[in-house]
Amino acid sequence: MKIRIEPYGDRQLETVVRLSLRAWTPVFDSLQQVIDADVYRSFYPDGWRVSQQKAVEEVCTAEDTNVWMAMSAEGDAIGIDTGLTVGFVAVKLHSESSMGEVYMVAVDPDFQGQGIGTALMEFALFWMKDAGMSVAMVETGGDPGHAPARHTYEKLGFGLLPIARYFKKL
């Protein structure tokens, strides 16, 4: 699929929220399977969708975050509307450490596996380097739901920093 990447605009907030909640449903289903049920409920007392919607809204409107959209660039020949939002990426720059952080990235489930996540990541990496950053960082989970994300990051040359994070409900 051919895409174009363009800057996010405030009118696209609802579209980005809907896309991210659809994209991350398998991730949160997976997390629920690997985290203690009480801990999971503590993290998401109103359900994960409520907290994720708030997180996406905050990221998209934060002054210290740069957000871009992946838009379909092919028309009706393949049955897709030109200009359909198929993904997004949000990047923060940490100038003091010369590090760029991919803070969020998501691809619409109907378009996953077509290189859109890779294209968004490559765009973000180029932009970070052009902004003077010397290191790029992205975080993801180690559970099965995050496996596609890990695959993309490793394919792009990211190296894993082994960190163990433990949780216990009090």
N, C-alpha and C positions, 0 to 999 in steps of 0.2 A: 504494500500500500504506500502510495506517495503522500507525504505530509508536508505541511509548512509549519514552522514554529514562529509564533508571534507573541508579543507581550500581552500579559493578562490585563484585562480592563474590569473595573468594578461591576459592570453589568453582567459579567460572566460568573459571579460568585455562586449563584444558585446552580449553575451548570457544573461547576467544579465540585461543589459539595455533593451533588447527586452522583457524579462520576466516581468520586473517591469512595463514597459509601458502597457503591456497587462493586468497585474494584477490591475493596478491603474486606468484603464479607467472608471470603474463604480464609483470609488471614485471621480474622477474629474467631471464626469457627475453630480453626486450628489451635489458637491460643487457649480457647476455652477447654480444649482437650488436654493440654499439657500443663496448665496452671491449676493449682489447688482451687476448688470451687469457691471457697470463702475469700481467698485472695482475689480471684477474678471479680467477684461481686463487690469487693472493696474498691477495686480499681474502677469499676463501671457500675455504680449503684443504680443509675438510671438507664443502663444499657449502653453498650459501646457506641451505638450510633449517635447518641446525644453528645457524648464527650468528643467523638471524632468530628462531628459537625462543627462544634465550637472550636476545636483545634484548627480545622481547615479554614474557618472564617477568620480566626486570629492570624494565621500565617498569611493568608491572602491580603489582609488589610494592614499588616505590620509594615512600618516604614523601613525597617532594616532587612526586609526580605524582597527578593526579586523573583517574580513568578512569570512563567511562560506557558503557553498553551500549544498543544499539538493539534493541528486542524487538518482534516482530510483535504487533500489537494486534487482528488480524482472525483469526477462527476458520476452521472447516472449510468455510465457504461458498466460499472460494477455494482450498481444498485445502492450507492452511498451518496448522500448529499455532500456537495462541495462545501467546505466550511464547517463541517460537523466537528465538534470538540471530541477528540479521542484520547487525550491525555494531558497531563500537566506536570511541571516540575517547579519546585520552590528552592531557592538557594539563598544562603546567608553567607556573608563574608566576615571573617574574623581577622581584621587587619593586623592586630597586635601579634598574632601567631602566624600570619601569612597563610591562613587556611580557609579554603572554601568548603562549605558544608551543604550537601544536598539534604535539605531538611524534610522534603516530602516529594514523592514521585508516584504517580498512578497512571494506569492505562485502563480505559474502558474494557470490561471483560469481553465484549464482543469483538475487540480488536487486539487482544493480547496474542503474543506469539508471532507477531508480524514485524518485529524490529522497532516498534514505536518507543518502547522503554529505552532501548539502546540509543536511539536517535536523540531522545530527550537528555539522556545522560551525557552523550558525546557533546551536545550543544552546551550543557551546563559546564562540563569540564573545559571546553574551549573558552567559554565566557569567564570562568574563574581565572584561568591562566592569563587571559587578556587583561583582567583586572589586577594582575600582579600577584596573585596567590601562587605559592610554591607547593602546597599540599592540598589534596582533596579528601574529604571524609564523607562517608555515608553510614548510617546505622540501620540495621535490620535485625529481625529475629532469627533464632536458630531452629525454630519449629518447622514442620513440614509446609505450613501455609506460606512461609517466606522463602521457600526453596527457589521459585522463579526469580525473585529479586536477587538472592545470593548468586545465582547463575549469571545474571546480567552483570553484576558488579565484578565478579571474578573474571568474566570474559573481557571486561574492559581494563583489567590489570590491577584492580584493588586487591590489597593484601589484608588478610584477617588479623586483627589484634585480639587474641584470645582473652576474653573477660568472662568471668563467671559472676552472675548476679543472682542472689538467692532471695526468696521471699517467704515470709511466714506470717500468717494472720495472727494478730494479738487479741 
